[in-house]
């Protein structure tokens, strides 16, 4: 326990089974810094969680201020994650708080999930919640999903063990909405299918669900009872009422085909300054010759118009590129795609830095050869973020 914490947390130290030492030594990753994220981070700081990483790509808008207790008018236009981290530090100066202004779909590698004792999702769309749940499962880290609506909310625990996952709980409409974000060619879909809908809500559901979520976190970290994996606590503010519902495991769910990654090798490397060639050379020391790096997604390096004989460098995951981009701006004809899914040492792109090829900071890389395969974590990115001194948040 940190100096001064005994007096600061005196009231909760008297609770039977409470383990403040475990809370102080824990690492919690919070994804989403909106209304729910504000409530969750506020409660984590006041409870004495020792290490918090906040992730969000968005900026603060005036409409956020009615539901975000730690944002003020002077914060409008600033990054949510960074602003929330600074406020968290003011609430509990001894906390080690870090932030990433990034998109969990593309910018946050699995290594950050592995570093956390648990991950809390405070997200407002199905695709992001599904992504967070899947990444936590692959990292072998418990995931607590939270959500709110006009007069209610819910929270769900998902553990890496054999229980229902977030996708098991999704309706057919939820699954369809995720798929229709992209066209049949893999490009980002055009039109309003990719527009997030603002969900009507008030502060009350966020405050209630945020409080319940951190109570569950304290139970989990202290080793006391939490709601069962694959179950949800649902709050209905109109009645009002609380109930626990079962989330049945879906046998055909793709997330249950493989368990968490195992035997991961941590490398003191960063996605920004490590080339594909360097990573392959490291892997070749144990896997032998003919090593191949799997990028894990279709990466669009460029588009070629045969009619105009023009080549445009894109260098983006194809799911980030709108379908309109596939057409030549001059002749309006569809262009040929140069898509990369894997790389070997002999490939020209092997001299590129990993981040240039869509590899996220802190990611876990799958590399294989005829002799076997291995998982390699870009640990320099994780350590530089999670364990850096948080004086910059003061």
C-alpha positions in Angstrom: 0.0 0.0 0.0 1.3 3.5 -0.9 2.3 6.1 1.6 -0.8 7.9 2.9 -3.2 5.4 1.4 -4.1 3.9 4.8 -5.6 7.1 6.0 -7.0 8.1 2.6 -8.9 4.8 2.2 -9.7 4.2 5.9 -13.4 3.7 5.5 -13.2 1.0 2.8 -10.3 -0.8 4.6 -12.9 -1.8 7.3 -14.9 -3.8 4.8 -14.6 -7.5 5.3 -12.5 -9.1 2.5 -11.4 -5.8 1.1 -7.8 -5.9 -0.4 -6.5 -2.4 -0.9 -3.0 -3.8 -1.6 -4.4 -5.6 -4.6 -6.2 -2.6 -5.8 -3.1 -0.4 -5.5 -1.0 -2.9 -7.4 -3.5 -3.6 -10.2 -3.5 -2.4 -13.8 -6.9 -1.5 -15.3 -7.5 -0.6 -19.0 -10.5 1.6 -19.7 -11.7 1.9 -23.3 -13.9 4.8 -23.9 -13.8 8.2 -22.2 -17.3 9.5 -22.6 -20.1 9.6 -20.0 -19.5 6.0 -18.8 -15.7 6.4 -19.0 -15.8 9.5 -16.9 -17.8 7.7 -14.2 -15.7 4.6 -14.3 -12.3 6.4 -14.2 -13.6 8.8 -11.4 -14.6 5.8 -9.3 -11.3 3.9 -10.0 -9.3 6.9 -8.9 -11.4 7.5 -5.7 -11.2 3.8 -4.9 -7.4 3.7 -5.1 -6.7 1.6 -8.2 -3.0 2.0 -8.7 -2.6 2.0 -12.5 -5.1 3.0 -15.2 -4.7 3.2 -19.0 -7.4 5.3 -20.8 -8.0 4.8 -24.5 -10.2 6.9 -26.8 -9.7 8.5 -30.2 -12.4 11.2 -29.9 -12.4 14.8 -28.9 -14.7 16.6 -26.4 -17.8 18.3 -27.7 -20.2 20.7 -26.0 -22.9 18.0 -26.0 -20.7 15.8 -23.7 -20.7 18.3 -20.9 -24.1 17.4 -19.5 -22.9 13.8 -18.8 -19.2 14.0 -18.1 -18.3 15.0 -14.6 -14.6 15.4 -15.2 -14.9 17.6 -18.4 -15.4 21.4 -18.4 -16.2 24.0 -21.1 -12.5 24.8 -21.4 -11.9 21.2 -22.4 -14.1 21.3 -25.6 -12.0 20.4 -28.6 -9.4 18.5 -26.5 -8.8 14.7 -26.6 -11.1 12.9 -24.3 -8.5 10.3 -23.1 -5.8 12.8 -22.3 -8.2 15.2 -20.6 -9.7 12.4 -18.5 -6.2 11.2 -17.5 -5.3 14.7 -16.2 -8.5 14.9 -14.2 -7.9 11.4 -12.8 -4.5 12.5 -11.6 -6.0 15.4 -9.8 -8.5 13.1 -8.0 -5.8 10.7 -6.8 -2.2 12.2 -7.2 -0.6 8.8 -6.4 -2.2 7.0 -9.3 -0.1 6.1 -12.3 -2.4 7.1 -15.2 -1.6 6.8 -18.9 -3.6 7.5 -22.0 -3.7 6.7 -25.7 -5.4 9.0 -28.1 -6.2 6.2 -30.5 -8.8 4.0 -32.2 -9.0 0.5 -30.7 -9.8 -0.9 -34.2 -6.4 0.0 -35.6 -4.1 1.7 -33.0 -4.1 -0.5 -29.9 -2.2 -3.8 -30.0 -2.9 -6.9 -28.0 0.1 -6.3 -25.7 -1.9 -3.5 -23.9 -4.7 -5.9 -23.2 -2.2 -8.5 -21.9 -0.6 -5.9 -19.5 -3.9 -5.2 -17.8 -5.4 -7.3 -15.0 -8.8 -6.5 -16.5 -10.3 -4.4 -19.3 -13.4 -2.2 -18.9 -15.3 -1.3 -22.0 -17.2 2.0 -21.8 -18.1 2.1 -25.5 -21.2 3.4 -27.4 -21.2 1.1 -30.5 -21.5 -2.6 -31.1 -18.4 -2.9 -33.4 -16.1 -1.4 -30.8 -17.5 -3.4 -28.0 -17.1 -6.6 -30.0 -13.5 -5.6 -30.9 -12.6 -5.0 -27.2 -14.1 -8.3 -26.1 -12.3 -10.3 -28.8 -8.9 -8.7 -28.1 -9.3 -9.2 -24.4 -10.1 -12.9 -25.0 -7.1 -13.4 -27.2 -4.9 -11.7 -24.6 -6.4 -13.9 -21.8 -7.6 -10.9 -19.9 -11.1 -10.6 -18.2 -13.4 -8.0 -19.9 -16.1 -6.1 -18.2 -18.5 -4.6 -20.8 -20.7 -1.7 -19.9 -23.4 0.2 -21.8 -26.2 2.7 -21.2 -29.4 3.9 -22.9 -32.1 6.5 -22.2 -33.2 5.2 -18.8 -31.1 2.2 -18.2 -27.9 0.3 -18.7 -26.1 -3.0 -18.3 -22.8 -4.6 -17.5 -21.4 -8.0 -18.5 -18.4 -10.0 -17.4 -16.5 -12.0 -20.0 -13.7 -14.3 -19.0 -11.3 -16.2 -21.2 -12.7 -19.5 -19.9 -15.4 -21.4 -21.8 -18.3 -19.1 -21.3 -20.4 -16.8 -23.5 -18.4 -14.0 -25.2 -19.7 -10.6 -26.4 -20.5 -11.9 -29.9 -22.6 -14.7 -28.4 -24.8 -12.0 -26.9 -25.2 -10.1 -30.1 -28.5 -10.1 -32.0 -28.7 -10.9 -35.7 -29.2 -7.1 -36.3 -26.1 -6.3 -34.3 -24.1 -8.7 -36.5 -25.6 -7.3 -39.7 -24.8 -3.8 -38.6 -21.1 -4.7 -38.1 -20.8 -6.4 -41.5 -22.5 -3.6 -43.4 -19.9 -1.1 -42.2 -17.8 -2.6 -45.1 -18.6 -3.4 -48.7 -18.3 -6.9 -50.2 -14.8 -5.9 -51.4 -13.6 -5.0 -47.9 -13.6 -1.2 -48.4 -15.4 1.0 -45.9 -19.0 1.2 -46.9 -20.4 4.4 -48.4 -23.5 6.2 -47.2 -25.0 6.3 -43.8 -24.3 2.6 -43.0 -21.0 3.8 -41.4 -22.5 6.7 -39.4 -22.6 6.3 -35.6 -26.1 7.1 -34.2 -26.2 9.3 -31.1 -27.9 7.3 -28.4 -30.3 9.4 -26.3 -29.3 9.2 -22.6 -28.8 11.1 -19.4 -26.2 11.2 -16.7 -28.1 8.9 -14.2 -27.6 5.6 -16.1 -23.9 6.3 -16.6 -23.5 7.1 -12.9 -25.3 4.0 -11.8 -23.6 1.6 -14.2 -20.3 3.2 -13.6 -20.6 2.8 -9.9 -21.7 -0.9 -10.2 -18.9 -1.6 -12.7 -16.2 -0.4 -10.3 -17.8 -2.3 -7.4 -17.5 -5.4 -9.5 -13.9 -4.5 -10.3 -13.1 -4.2 -6.5 -14.8 -7.6 -5.9 -12.8 -9.2 -8.6 -9.4 -7.7 -7.6 -10.1 -8.5 -3.9 -10.9 -12.1 -4.8 -14.5 -11.9 -3.6 -17.7 -12.7 -5.5 -18.6 -11.2 -8.9 -21.5 -12.0 -11.1 -20.9 -15.2 -13.1 -19.1 -15.1 -16.5 -21.6 -15.0 -19.3 -24.2 -13.1 -17.2 -25.4 -9.5 -17.4 -26.7 -7.1 -14.8 -29.5 -5.1 -16.4 -30.8 -1.8 -14.9 -34.2 -0.5 -15.8 -34.6 3.1 -14.6 -38.2 3.4 -15.5 -39.6 0.8 -13.1 -36.9 1.0 -11.5 -35.4 -2.6 -11.3 -32.3 -4.7 -11.5 -32.1 -8.2 -12.8 -29.4 -10.7 -13.8 -29.8 -12.4 -17.2 -28.0 -15.4 -18.7 -26.0 -14.9 -21.9 -26.1 -18.3 -23.5 -23.0 -19.6 -25.2 -23.4 -19.8 -29.0 -21.7 -23.1 -30.2 -21.1 -21.7 -33.7 -19.4 -18.5 -32.4 -16.0 -18.0 -34.2 -14.5 -16.6 -31.0 -14.5 -20.1 -29.3 -12.4 -21.8 -32.0 -9.2 -20.8 -30.4 -8.2 -19.8 -26.9 -5.8 -17.0 -25.8 -2.4 -16.7 -27.4 0.2 -18.7 -25.5 4.1 -18.7 -25.2 4.3 -15.1 -26.3 7.9 -13.7 -26.6 8.2 -10.1 -25.5 10.6 -8.1 -27.7 12.1 -4.6 -26.8 10.8 -3.3 -30.1 8.4 -0.6 -31.2 6.1 -0.6 -34.3 7.3 2.9 -35.2 11.0 2.1 -35.5 11.3 -1.6 -36.2 11.2 -2.9 -39.7 9.6 -6.1 -41.0 13.1 -7.4 -41.9 14.3 -6.9 -38.3 11.4 -8.8 -36.8 11.8 -11.6 -39.3 15.5 -11.9 -38.5 14.7 -12.2 -34.8 12.1 -14.8 -35.4 14.4 -16.7 -37.8 16.8 -17.4 -34.9 14.3 -19.8 -33.4 12.0 -20.6 -36.3 14.6 -21.1 -39.0 14.5 -20.0 -42.6 11.6 -18.9 -44.8 9.8 -17.0 -42.0 6.6 -15.2 -42.8 4.9 -12.3 -41.0 1.1 -12.4 -41.1 -0.2 -8.8 -41.0 -3.6 -10.0 -39.6 -5.6 -7.9 -42.0 -5.7 -6.9 -45.7 -3.3 -3.9 -46.1 -3.8 -1.7 -49.2 -0.4 -0.5 -50.3 -1.6 1.2 -53.4 -4.1 1.6 -56.3 -3.2 1.3 -60.0 -5.2 2.7 -62.9 -4.3 0.7 -66.0 -6.1 3.2 -68.3 -4.2 6.2 -67.0 -1.1 4.3 -66.0 -1.1 6.0 -62.6 -0.3 4.5 -59.3 -1.4 6.0 -56.0 0.3 5.0 -52.7 -2.3 4.4 -50.0 -0.7 2.5 -47.1 -3.8 1.8 -45.0 -5.7 -1.2 -43.9 -8.4 -1.7 -46.6 -11.2 -1.4 -44.0 -10.1 2.2 -43.3 -10.4 3.2 -47.0 -13.7 4.3 -48.4 -15.0 2.4 -51.5 -15.1 5.7 -53.5 -11.3 5.7 -53.2 -11.0 2.6 -55.4 -12.1 4.6 -58.4 -9.6 6.7 -60.4 -10.1 10.4 -59.9 -9.3 11.1 -63.5 -11.1 8.5 -65.6 -13.5 7.3 -62.9 -12.7 3.7 -63.7 -12.1 1.1 -60.9 -8.5 0.7 -60.1 -6.5 -2.5 -59.4 -5.6 -3.1 -55.7 -2.2 -4.0 -54.4 -3.1 -5.8 -51.2 -0.6 -7.3 -48.8 -1.6 -9.9 -46.2 1.8 -11.4 -45.3 5.5 -10.6 -45.8 8.8 -12.5 -46.2 12.3 -11.2 -46.2 12.5 -11.3 -50.0 9.6 -8.9 -50.4 10.3 -5.3 -51.2 8.1 -4.0 -48.4 10.1 -5.9 -45.8 12.3 -2.8 -45.3 9.2 -0.8 -44.2 8.6 0.0 -40.5 5.8 -2.1 -39.0 3.6 0.8 -38.2 3.7 1.8 -41.9 2.1 -1.5 -42.8 -0.8 -1.1 -40.4 0.8 -3.0 -37.4 -0.5 -1.4 -34.2 1.7 -0.2 -31.4 2.1 -2.9 -28.8 0.7 -5.6 -31.1 1.4 -9.3 -31.0 2.8 -10.6 -34.3 2.2 -14.1 -35.7 5.3 -15.3 -37.5 5.6 -18.8 -39.0 8.0 -21.0 -41.0 8.0 -24.6 -42.2 9.5 -25.5 -38.8 6.7 -23.9 -36.7 5.2 -20.6 -35.5 5.6 -18.1 -32.8 4.0 -15.0 -31.2 6.0 -11.9 -30.6 4.9 -8.9 -28.6 6.1 -5.3 -29.4 6.8 -4.7 -25.8 8.7 -1.4 -26.0 5.4 0.3 -27.0 3.6 -1.2 -24.0 6.2 -0.4 -21.5 6.7 3.2 -22.8 3.0 3.8 -22.4 1.8 1.8 -19.4 4.8 2.2 -17.1 5.8 5.8 -18.0 5.7 8.3 -15.2 2.4 10.1 -15.2 3.7 13.6 -14.3 2.7 14.7 -17.8 -1.0 14.3 -16.6 -0.7 16.7 -13.8 
